[in-house]
């Protein structure tokens, strides 16, 4: 079997997940107070300005990419651009490596750091406005029987993972519990890269693999060879980072809430077939 363009998105976003996820946790959204709470969308200091944002464009769709006309696209960009428009501002992008995103926001080089998962460590130094849910989703080939809905039922199954991925921890914990209960362990097959995990599942060597939820949804929609099956793990939220010194986090939250309210937010997610990751209201500093 060959790895098609849509399937390649699994590989591209797998790298993204390693960069973005950190130690995202499942928790309840909480907002932090900020100076921008006094501003409104109609009367705010960002109106009429050009804001500089940065993202890593090689993540691929549905997250972030430049199309053949060199125009940015993907949910990471489209949502923030729409929110900026609600503020009366224009978003200008400077492509960069993700490793420079948070330091760049902290230093003031960038107004917005796109594609940033809400983790405790990051929230200590920047404010993160959540725009969609995140997590890792099991994916398998469409001809494979559906995977169990809970990790505790994965005993005896083979799961292909990328070395160092944060999602290995809950799989190993579930496997250890199975063994303690006298049941077969989960066979965790470790590979150096995403492409190798894809081949392992395509060849039948593994029963499934895990990918960032947005990538899994996109590939399942665009590539008939693959399907989503089984549980999600390491749930959280992702969005974009703004400087704590700016005090604009709540203002950005208002802008995201505005595009949720008028329906344009959901239209963006539907455009890429990932509406399942939608949120009902924006958060500020989701992890706590």
C-alpha positions, 0 to 999 in steps of 0.5 A, a space after each residue: 500500500 502507498 502513503 497518499 497525500 491525505 495519509 501523509 497528514 498523519 505523519 506531518 501532524 504527528 510531529 506537530 503533536 510532539 511539539 504542541 502537546 507537552 503535558 496537556 491535561 484534562 481539566 475544567 476551563 477557567 478564565 484569568 482576569 486581564 486588563 482587557 476585560 474593560 475593552 469591547 470589540 468595538 472599542 479596543 486598542 487593537 482596532 486598526 492595527 496589523 498584528 504579527 502572528 507566527 506558526 509552523 506551516 509544514 504541519 499540514 492540513 487541517 492545522 496549518 499550511 500555505 496553499 499553491 498561491 502561498 496563502 495561509 490556510 488551516 484551522 490554526 490560521 483561519 480561526 485566529 484571522 477571523 477573531 482578529 477581524 472581529 477586533 478590527 485588526 489584520 493578521 500578518 503571518 511570519 512562518 517560523 519553527 514552533 520552538 521560537 513561538 513562545 519566546 517570540 510572544 514573550 519578547 514582543 516580537 510576535 503578537 500572537 503565537 498560533 497553534 499552542 496547546 494549553 499546558 501548565 508550563 506555557 501558561 506560566 509565561 504566556 496566556 493561551 486562548 483556547 479555540 478547539 479541543 485536543 487529544 490523541 485518537 486511535 486510527 486504523 485501516 478501514 478494513 480492520 475490525 473496530 477497536 475497543 472503546 476503552 484502553 482496558 479492553 486493548 489486551 493482546 492488541 498491537 499499538 504502533 507508537 512514535 518514540 517519546 510521544 506523551 500518549 505512550 504513558 496512558 497506554 503503558 498504564 492501561 497495559 500494566 493494569 491488564 497484566 496485574 489483572 491477569 490479562 494479556 498486555 498491550 503490545 506497544 510497538 515503538 517506531 522512530 517516526 510517524 511514517 513507520 507507524 503508518 506502514 506498520 498498520 497498513 501491513 497488519 503488523 499493528 492494529 492501530 496508531 494514535 494521532 492528533 485528533 484534528 489530523 485523525 478527523 481530517 484523514 478519516 474524512 479525506 482518505 477512505 483507507 483510514 478510519 477513526 476507531 477506539 478511545 481518545 486520550 490526553 484530552 485538553 485544549 489548544 489555541 494561540 498564545 498572547 503576551 501576559 504583559 499585553 493584557 489582551 487575553 480576555 479581549 481575544 477571548 471575546 473575539 473568539 466567542 464572537 465568531 462562535 456566536 455568528 457561526 463563522 467559527 463552526 464554518 471554518 472547522 466544517 471546511 476541514 471536516 473537523 467540527 468534532 473538535 469545536 468548543 462552545 466558548 473560548 477559554 483563557 489558560 485552560 490547563 490548571 
